Amino acid sequence: MDRICTFEGCFDMNFYSVKRRTGGLLAFMVAVCSAFAQTFSVTGGSHVPLLADNNTAGRIQVYLVYGMDNVQINYTSASTSHQWYRYRTRALDDSEPVSSTQNGTTSFVTNPQDGYGYYVMENENIGMNYFVWIIDYLKYECLIQSMRISPDMDECIGISFDGEADIPDMFYNIPSGAQTRLNREFELSYETLQWNESQKRFLPLSFTKTFNTHPFSTTFPLHSDDPMLLADTELTLRGDLFARHFGVEKSLSIPYQAKAIQVYADTLVLSAGSSNISESDNEFFAPVVIRFNAYANVPVASRFVWKVFNVDEPDRILIQFNGDELEYTFNRAGIFIARLEASDRTGACTNEEDEDREFQINITETELTVPNAFSPGASPGVNDIFKVRYKSIVTIQGWIYNRWGTELFHWSDPNQGWDGKYRGNYVPAGAYYYLIEYTGTDGKKRVKTGDINVFRGRKTESIRN
């Protein structure tokens, strides 16, 4: 089955004819016939011809054929009288008539010559005509000879490549005489990695980009929006893409060992001290255990170092850990920095200046306040529990005694409180003695003692001590 290629694309000729004869598609065919009026189609060569450029400003179509055997240019319009012409440089100056075969409103020229423009004269104004230019791609095939990574660019940021190729220029002349180069397209592809925030990991990514000019004319950097080369891969250059259409595409691949690193980090609080005194959201209460996690494009990124220090003593490293995951317990007051340093396997690329890999941890000072009176059972929910106010208590032990030294209550959780009972009954009103031993965020052990006064309501049950 023959195929024709026009401005609108390629069609099977027999299928197109059936469509035209189908009465139910009359409205469709009116639009199609209008679009095809005064346009060209090309057949022949050893492959289906390719509409390589549709230069509407110059009113010219450029077709590539692969070999000139049996090449034919077809033209259809409402007219039944067609006179064909060809030109090489400027249609107004060097046009010459050529013979054609006409069948009704369709005519065609056989064996057109490569490097010529053709048109049909149907009115006296040549500027209103459509033109077609034929190029034999077989004479202009390109060959990619070499490719290399350019040393002129910092590979920690990105890469550029250059090389050598034999790329003959293909020109055509618009009817006004202006010479126009037919741009060739090349395709670069590689495998890399891309960070997935929801999964907290890097996923494989296949990337392909198209160059719409000669890639070897200068050193060609990858664009900043292109995915970074974060994995060892092969850079493969294919082209030009006209050759792909004709089934003769060439390609060249070179191996690339990645150097650029991409690092993400986050924190997870595994356990933390508590407080019943309101503080700001960016503060922690000791002791707090935090896990610091690093995620990177391993094995390209292969060295991870976590450093923890107090901002007041940046040169005094509290801990230095080699690995992508660190668990650390903060039990001292102060402002701390946990910083991640990462580098690639060669040591050439690091993230030392990346502030996003630095975390500030604020540990509050220890504070312990003990009430001196409460009224158990008198007003439920109102000052009826003896309970300390605290923040950043590392350890605590507390005791309540009566005046004879009998232990009435003991606790080791700062959130616990005494309800004023001993052996299930409320104690009598009066003064009682407390002893509290605790460790603060400065590491020092402290002791706090004092009296707690118990006030009784009339109906509250009590026991005698």
C-alpha positions in Angstrom: 0.0 0.0 0.0 1.5 3.4 -1.0 1.9 6.2 1.6 2.0 9.9 1.0 3.4 12.5 3.4 2.1 16.0 3.5 2.0 19.0 5.9 -0.6 17.1 8.0 1.4 13.8 8.2 1.6 10.5 6.4 -1.5 8.6 5.1 -2.2 5.3 3.3 -3.3 6.3 -0.1 -5.9 3.5 -0.4 -7.3 4.2 3.0 -7.5 8.0 2.2 -9.4 7.2 -1.0 -12.0 5.1 0.9 -12.5 7.9 3.3 -13.2 10.3 0.5 -15.8 8.0 -1.0 -17.7 7.6 2.2 -20.8 9.7 2.1 -21.2 9.6 5.9 -17.9 11.5 6.3 -18.9 14.4 4.0 -18.4 17.1 6.6 -15.0 15.6 7.6 -13.8 15.5 4.0 -14.8 19.1 3.3 -12.3 20.1 6.0 -9.7 17.7 4.8 -9.9 18.7 1.2 -9.7 22.4 2.2 -6.5 21.6 4.2 -5.0 19.6 1.4 -5.8 22.3 -1.3 -2.7 23.7 -2.9 -0.2 21.5 -0.9 2.4 18.9 -1.8 3.0 15.3 -1.0 6.2 13.3 -1.6 6.7 9.6 -2.2 9.6 7.4 -3.3 13.1 6.6 -2.1 14.0 3.6 -0.2 12.1 4.8 2.9 9.0 6.9 3.6 9.9 10.5 2.9 10.0 12.8 6.0 8.6 16.3 6.3 11.6 17.8 8.0 10.5 21.4 8.1 7.2 23.2 7.6 8.3 26.8 7.1 5.0 28.6 7.1 6.7 32.0 7.0 8.5 31.1 3.8 5.4 29.1 2.5 7.7 26.1 1.9 7.9 22.5 2.9 11.2 20.7 3.2 11.2 16.9 2.5 14.0 14.5 3.2 14.1 11.4 1.0 16.5 8.5 1.4 17.8 8.0 -2.1 16.2 9.5 -5.2 14.9 6.3 -6.7 11.3 6.7 -7.8 10.9 10.0 -6.0 7.7 11.8 -7.0 6.2 15.2 -5.9 2.4 15.3 -6.0 0.3 18.4 -6.1 -3.5 18.8 -5.9 -5.7 21.9 -6.2 -9.0 23.0 -7.6 -7.4 23.9 -10.9 -7.1 21.5 -13.9 -4.1 23.3 -15.4 -0.8 23.1 -13.6 2.6 24.4 -14.7 5.5 23.2 -12.6 8.7 25.2 -12.0 11.9 24.7 -10.1 14.5 27.0 -8.7 17.9 26.7 -6.9 18.5 30.0 -5.2 15.6 32.6 -5.7 12.3 31.7 -7.2 11.8 35.2 -8.8 15.2 35.0 -10.6 16.1 31.5 -11.6 12.9 29.6 -12.0 12.7 27.2 -14.9 9.7 25.2 -16.1 9.7 21.4 -15.6 7.5 18.8 -17.2 4.8 17.1 -15.2 2.0 14.6 -15.5 -1.5 15.7 -14.8 -4.6 13.7 -14.0 -7.6 16.0 -13.4 -6.8 18.4 -10.5 -3.7 16.4 -9.5 -0.3 16.5 -11.1 3.1 15.1 -10.3 6.8 15.5 -11.1 8.9 12.4 -11.2 12.7 12.2 -10.5 13.0 15.7 -9.0 16.6 16.8 -8.3 18.1 17.0 -4.9 18.8 20.6 -3.8 16.0 22.3 -5.7 12.8 24.0 -4.8 9.6 23.2 -6.7 6.3 24.9 -7.1 3.2 25.1 -9.3 2.2 28.4 -10.9 -1.6 28.8 -10.7 -1.8 32.6 -10.5 0.2 35.5 -11.6 1.5 36.3 -8.1 4.3 33.9 -7.3 4.4 35.1 -3.7 1.0 33.4 -3.2 2.3 30.0 -4.2 3.4 27.1 -2.0 6.8 25.6 -2.5 8.5 22.3 -1.7 12.2 21.5 -1.4 13.7 18.1 -1.8 16.9 16.9 0.0 18.5 13.5 -0.4 19.4 12.6 3.2 21.6 9.8 1.9 24.2 12.4 0.9 24.2 14.1 4.3 24.3 11.3 6.9 26.2 12.3 10.0 28.7 10.3 12.0 29.4 10.7 15.7 33.1 10.0 16.0 34.0 10.7 19.6 32.6 12.1 22.8 34.2 13.1 26.1 33.5 14.7 29.4 34.9 18.2 29.3 37.4 19.1 32.1 36.3 22.7 32.2 33.4 22.3 34.5 33.2 21.3 38.2 31.7 17.8 38.2 30.4 18.4 41.7 27.9 20.9 40.2 27.3 19.4 36.8 29.0 18.2 33.6 29.6 19.3 30.1 30.6 17.2 27.1 32.1 17.7 23.7 33.5 15.6 21.0 33.9 15.2 17.3 31.4 14.4 14.6 31.0 14.7 10.8 27.8 16.6 10.4 27.3 18.0 6.9 25.1 21.0 6.7 21.8 20.7 4.9 20.5 24.0 3.4 17.4 25.0 1.5 16.4 28.3 0.0 13.1 29.9 0.8 11.6 31.5 -2.4 13.0 35.0 -1.5 16.5 33.5 -1.7 17.4 33.4 1.9 19.5 30.3 2.7 18.2 28.4 5.7 20.0 25.6 7.6 17.9 22.5 8.4 18.5 21.9 12.1 19.4 18.4 13.2 18.4 17.0 16.5 20.4 14.7 18.7 19.4 12.8 21.8 21.4 12.4 25.0 20.3 9.8 27.6 21.6 8.5 30.9 20.5 6.7 34.1 20.5 8.6 37.4 18.7 8.8 40.7 16.0 11.1 42.0 15.0 11.9 45.6 11.6 10.8 46.6 10.5 12.7 49.7 7.5 10.6 50.6 9.6 7.4 50.5 12.7 9.0 52.0 15.0 7.3 49.4 16.5 7.8 46.0 14.7 6.0 43.1 16.1 5.1 39.6 15.4 7.6 36.9 16.0 7.3 33.1 16.5 10.7 31.5 16.5 11.7 27.9 16.9 15.2 26.4 17.0 16.4 22.8 19.4 19.0 21.4 17.9 20.9 18.4 21.3 22.0 17.2 24.8 20.6 16.6 26.0 19.4 20.0 29.7 19.4 19.1 30.0 22.9 17.9 31.0 24.0 21.5 31.3 22.4 24.9 27.7 21.7 25.9 26.7 21.8 29.6 23.6 20.0 30.9 21.0 22.5 31.9 20.5 23.3 35.6 16.9 21.9 35.3 18.2 18.5 34.0 18.6 15.8 36.6 22.1 15.6 38.1 24.2 12.6 37.3 24.0 10.9 40.7 24.8 7.3 39.6 27.4 5.6 37.6 26.0 5.4 34.1 26.6 5.5 30.4 26.1 8.7 28.5 24.6 7.8 25.1 24.3 10.2 22.3 22.1 9.3 19.4 21.4 11.1 16.1 20.6 12.7 14.3 16.9 12.0 14.7 16.3 12.3 10.9 18.4 9.1 10.7 16.0 7.4 13.2 13.1 8.0 10.8 15.1 6.3 8.1 16.3 3.5 10.3 20.0 4.4 10.1 20.4 6.2 13.4 24.0 6.2 14.8 24.9 6.2 18.5 27.9 6.5 20.8 28.2 5.7 24.5 30.8 6.5 27.1 31.0 5.4 30.7 30.7 8.0 33.4 31.7 7.6 37.1 29.5 10.0 39.0 31.0 12.4 41.6 28.2 14.8 42.5 26.4 14.0 45.7 23.0 14.9 46.9 22.3 14.6 50.6 19.1 14.9 52.7 18.8 14.6 56.5 16.2 14.6 59.2 15.8 14.0 62.9 13.6 11.7 65.0 13.1 12.2 68.7 13.2 8.7 70.2 12.5 9.8 73.8 12.5 13.0 75.7 12.2 14.5 79.1 9.0 16.3 80.0 7.9 19.5 81.6 4.8 21.0 83.1 6.0 24.5 82.5 5.2 26.0 79.1 8.1 26.6 76.8 8.6 27.4 73.1 8.2 24.7 70.5 11.9 24.7 69.5 13.2 23.6 72.9 13.7 20.2 74.3 13.6 19.0 77.9 16.4 16.7 79.0 17.1 14.0 78.8 16.3 13.7 75.0 17.4 11.0 72.7 17.5 12.1 69.0 18.3 10.0 66.0 19.9 11.9 63.1 19.5 10.3 59.7 21.3 11.0 56.4 20.1 9.9 53.0 22.3 10.2 49.9 23.0 8.8 46.5 25.1 5.9 47.7 27.6 4.5 46.7 28.6 7.7 45.0 28.2 9.4 48.4 30.2 7.1 50.6 31.5 9.1 53.6 29.3 10.5 56.3 30.4 12.3 59.5 28.1 13.6 62.2 29.5 16.2 64.6 27.8 17.5 67.7 29.0 20.6 69.6 27.8 23.4 71.8 27.5 26.7 70.0 29.5 28.4 72.7 32.4 25.9 72.2 32.4 25.1 68.5 35.9 23.7 68.6 35.0 21.2 71.3 33.4 18.3 69.6 31.1 16.4 71.9 30.8 13.5 69.5 32.1 12.7 66.0 30.5 9.7 64.4 31.3 8.1 61.1 28.1 6.8 59.6 24.8 7.8 58.1 22.8 7.4 61.3 23.6 8.8 64.8 21.7 8.4 68.1 22.7 10.9 70.7 21.4 11.7 74.2 21.3 15.4 75.2 21.2 15.7 79.0 22.8 19.1 79.4 21.4 22.6 79.0 22.6 24.6 76.1 22.3 25.2 72.4 23.8 22.4 70.4 24.5 21.9 66.7 24.4 18.6 64.9 26.2 18.9 61.6 26.4 16.4 58.8 29.5 16.3 56.5 29.3 14.1 53.5 31.6 13.5 50.5 31.9 11.2 47.5 34.2 8.2 47.3 37.0 10.3 45.8 36.7 13.1 48.4 36.4 15.7 45.6 32.8 16.6 46.3 31.4 17.5 49.7 28.5 19.2 51.3 30.4 21.2 53.9 28.7 24.5 53.0 25.2 23.0 53.0 23.3 24.6 55.9 20.3 22.4 55.3 22.4 19.5 56.8 22.7 21.3 60.2 20.3 21.0 63.1 20.0 23.2 66.2 19.0 21.5 69.4 18.0 23.8 72.3 18.0 22.1 75.7 16.4 24.1 78.5 17.9 24.8 81.9 16.7 22.7 84.9 14.0 24.2 87.0 12.2 22.7 90.1 9.6 24.5 92.1 7.9 22.8 95.1 4.5 24.0 96.5 4.2 24.7 100.2 0.6 23.9 100.7 -2.4 21.9 99.3 -5.8 20.8 100.4 -6.5 17.1 99.5 -10.1 16.2 99.3 -11.4 19.7 100.1 -12.0 20.9 96.5 -11.7 18.1 94.0 -9.6 19.2 91.1 -8.4 22.4 92.8 -5.0 22.3 94.5 -5.8 18.8 95.8 -2.5 17.1 94.6 1.0 17.9 95.9 3.0 18.1 92.7 6.3 19.8 91.7 6.6 22.2 88.7 9.7 21.3 86.7 11.5 21.2 83.4 14.6 19.3 82.2 14.9 17.0 85.2 17.3 14.2 84.3 16.6 12.0 87.4 14.4 12.5 90.4 13.6 10.8 93.7 11.2 12.2 96.3 9.8 11.3 99.7 7.1 12.7 102.0 7.5 12.2 105.8 5.3 13.0 108.8 6.8 14.6 111.9 7.8 11.3 113.4 9.8 10.3 110.3 7.3 7.9 108.8 7.5 7.7 105.0 4.1 8.4 103.6 4.8 8.7 99.9 7.7 8.1 97.4 8.0 8.9 93.7 10.6 8.8 90.9 8.6 10.4 88.1 8.3 14.2 88.2 4.8 13.9 86.8 3.6 11.9 89.8 2.0 13.7 92.7 0.8 12.9 96.3 -2.9 12.9 96.8 -2.6 13.4 100.6 -3.4 9.8 101.5 -1.5 7.3 103.5 -2.7 3.6 103.4 -5.9 4.7 101.6 -6.9 7.5 104.0 -6.4 11.2 104.0 -3.7 12.4 106.4 -4.7 14.9 109.1 -4.1 18.6 108.5 -0.7 19.9 109.5 2.9 20.2 108.4 4.7 17.4 106.6 8.3 17.1 105.4 9.5 16.5 101.9 13.0 15.5 100.6 13.7 15.6 96.9 16.9 14.5 95.2 17.3 15.3 91.5 19.9 15.7 88.7 19.8 18.7 86.4 21.0 19.3 82.9 24.3 20.6 84.2 25.0 17.1 85.5 25.0 18.1 89.2 22.9 16.3 91.8 20.8 18.5 94.0 18.7 18.1 97.2 15.7 20.1 98.0 13.9 19.9 101.4 11.1 21.7 103.0 7.7 21.7 104.6 4.3 21.1 103.0 1.2 22.2 104.7 -2.0 20.1 104.4 -5.3 21.9 104.8 -8.4 19.8 105.6 -12.0 20.3 104.8 -14.6 19.6 107.5 -16.1 16.5 105.8 -12.8 15.0 104.7 -11.9 11.7 106.4 -8.6 11.5 108.1 -6.4 9.3 110.2 -4.3 10.0 113.3 -0.6 9.7 113.1 
